[in-house]
Amino acid sequence: MKEYTFDVQKAKDGCVEWIRKFFEENGKGCNAVVGISGGKDSSIVAALCVEALGKDRVIGVLMPCGHQHDIDMARLLVSHLGIKSFEVNIEAAVKGITEAIPFELSAQSRTNLPPRIRMSTLYAVSQSNNGRVANTCNLSEDWVGYSTRYGDAAGDFSPCSNFTVTEMKQIGRLIGLPDVLVDKVPIDGLQSKTDEENLGFTYAELDVYIRTGVMDDPEKKALIDKKHVANLFKLSMFPSYDSGIETAIK
């Protein structure tokens, strides 16, 4: 079995420095714009950006779609960090697009539309506030494709896409986030089931498998492998045709 240890202090410090370097090279003086859902990932990404850039350069964007039952968690995070924030209810935009399309949308289309509208909202806020949009995905979600392409899977920089859920929780505790945010049951906000109910395995099981290759349940191993292979395209740039014509500039 592959041995694995996680140095949370080193990981957190390295990530903070990486964020600073990104902004030095790709937007000196710009603001980090973070979609705040009320879950641990967006909370941790926002907190890391505050440590890297200072709270005056981090903007939180809360984007309920109609009524959001846990919006108080998002507001708690904004208050805890002391960052500027905007609250934009996207319900009318979702409804407008749904009604404008001249056929009945599939269930999957209806599920993925809100996160894509949220990403459009983030970029609208970002462009008007000298910003760079943070991607808030983690490695566990990305591994099995539990994200929406061009929705929450988009962004300008991704501080935590190489940390598992288990590691994210450790980072969240280290940087002093309220336990209620770190330990909040993962739910995508798009349906009533939790992430783990939708996936068919726990993040704890998935994280051990990712880091060590160990999975005692053969059915869950097969399910994880299937999801990983099927969703690899989400982690890659879309393919483009190679014309074979060389460019003059190297």
Solvent accessible surface area in square Angstrom, and as a share of the most:
residue,aa,sasa,rsa
1,M,178,0.79
2,K,132,0.56
3,E,155,0.69
4,Y,87,0.33
5,T,128,0.74
6,F,46,0.19
7,D,85,0.44
8,V,36,0.21
9,Q,86,0.38
10,K,152,0.64
11,A,19,0.15
12,K,18,0.08
13,D,64,0.33
14,G,42,0.41
15,C,10,0.06
16,V,4,0.02
17,E,97,0.44
18,W,113,0.40
19,I,0,0.00
20,R,98,0.36
21,K,118,0.50
22,F,29,0.12
23,F,3,0.01
24,E,100,0.45
25,E,116,0.52
26,N,69,0.35
27,G,10,0.10
28,K,153,0.65
29,G,43,0.42
30,C,8,0.05
31,N,27,0.14
32,A,0,0.00
33,V,0,0.00
34,V,0,0.00
35,G,13,0.12
36,I,5,0.02
37,S,64,0.41
38,G,0,0.00
39,G,19,0.18
40,K,11,0.05
41,D,19,0.10
42,S,5,0.03
43,S,0,0.00
44,I,0,0.00
45,V,0,0.00
46,A,0,0.00
47,A,9,0.07
48,L,0,0.00
49,C,0,0.00
50,V,30,0.17
51,E,74,0.33
52,A,11,0.08
53,L,24,0.12
54,G,31,0.30
55,K,108,0.46
56,D,129,0.67
57,R,66,0.24
58,V,1,0.00
59,I,8,0.04
60,G,0,0.00
61,V,0,0.00
62,L,5,0.03
63,M,12,0.06
64,P,7,0.04
65,C,45,0.27
66,G,17,0.17
67,H,165,0.74
68,Q,36,0.16
69,H,129,0.57
70,D,17,0.09
71,I,23,0.12
72,D,76,0.40
73,M,33,0.15
74,A,0,0.00
75,R,122,0.45
76,L,64,0.32
77,L,0,0.00
78,V,19,0.11
79,S,86,0.56
80,H,85,0.38
81,L,25,0.12
82,G,42,0.40
83,I,12,0.06
84,K,115,0.49
85,S,45,0.29
86,F,72,0.30
87,E,88,0.40
88,V,55,0.32
89,N,80,0.41
90,I,4,0.02
91,E,92,0.41
92,A,81,0.62
93,A,47,0.36
94,V,23,0.13
95,K,122,0.52
96,G,39,0.37
97,I,74,0.38
98,T,27,0.16
99,E,118,0.53
100,A,78,0.60
101,I,52,0.26
102,P,127,0.80
103,F,136,0.57
104,E,136,0.61
105,L,18,0.09
106,S,64,0.41
107,A,83,0.64
108,Q,117,0.52
109,S,46,0.30
110,R,107,0.39
111,T,37,0.22
112,N,25,0.13
113,L,27,0.13
114,P,15,0.09
115,P,11,0.07
116,R,95,0.35
117,I,17,0.08
118,R,53,0.19
119,M,16,0.07
120,S,73,0.47
121,T,20,0.12
122,L,8,0.04
123,Y,71,0.27
124,A,60,0.47
125,V,20,0.11
126,S,3,0.02
127,Q,153,0.68
128,S,93,0.60
129,N,40,0.20
130,N,88,0.45
131,G,8,0.08
132,R,75,0.28
133,V,0,0.00
134,A,2,0.02
135,N,12,0.06
136,T,28,0.16
137,C,4,0.02
138,N,0,0.00
139,L,24,0.12
140,S,0,0.00
141,E,24,0.11
142,D,16,0.08
143,W,72,0.25
144,V,5,0.03
145,G,11,0.11
146,Y,44,0.17
147,S,18,0.12
148,T,9,0.05
149,R,49,0.18
150,Y,122,0.47
151,G,0,0.00
152,D,56,0.29
153,A,33,0.25
154,A,25,0.19
155,G,31,0.30
156,D,59,0.30
157,F,8,0.03
158,S,37,0.24
159,P,13,0.08
160,C,0,0.00
161,S,28,0.18
162,N,113,0.58
163,F,28,0.12
164,T,1,0.01
165,V,5,0.03
166,T,61,0.35
167,E,2,0.01
168,M,0,0.00
169,K,59,0.25
170,Q,67,0.30
171,I,0,0.00
172,G,0,0.00
173,R,119,0.43
174,L,69,0.34
175,I,39,0.20
176,G,44,0.42
177,L,8,0.04
178,P,36,0.23
179,D,95,0.49
180,V,74,0.43
181,L,0,0.00
182,V,0,0.00
183,D,68,0.35
184,K,38,0.16
185,V,92,0.53
186,P,29,0.18
187,I,49,0.25
188,D,49,0.25
189,G,56,0.54
190,L,54,0.27
191,Q,82,0.37
192,S,108,0.70
193,K,111,0.47
194,T,33,0.19
195,D,5,0.03
196,E,56,0.25
197,E,112,0.50
198,N,48,0.25
199,L,6,0.03
200,G,41,0.39
201,F,5,0.02
202,T,52,0.30
203,Y,6,0.02
204,A,65,0.50
205,E,55,0.25
206,L,0,0.00
207,D,7,0.04
208,V,77,0.44
209,Y,30,0.11
210,I,26,0.13
211,R,57,0.21
212,T,26,0.15
213,G,47,0.46
214,V,50,0.29
215,M,29,0.13
216,D,133,0.69
217,D,53,0.27
218,P,100,0.63
219,E,139,0.62
220,K,55,0.23
221,K,80,0.34
222,A,61,0.47
223,L,61,0.30
224,I,0,0.00
225,D,49,0.26
226,K,148,0.63
227,K,52,0.22
228,H,38,0.17
229,V,104,0.60
230,A,64,0.50
231,N,28,0.14
232,L,79,0.39
233,F,107,0.45
234,K,46,0.19
235,L,98,0.49
236,S,66,0.42
237,M,161,0.72
238,F,122,0.51
239,P,129,0.81
240,S,97,0.63
241,Y,195,0.74
242,D,118,0.61
243,S,63,0.41
244,G,60,0.58
245,I,144,0.73
246,E,141,0.63
247,T,98,0.57
248,A,106,0.82
249,I,153,0.78
250,K,193,0.82
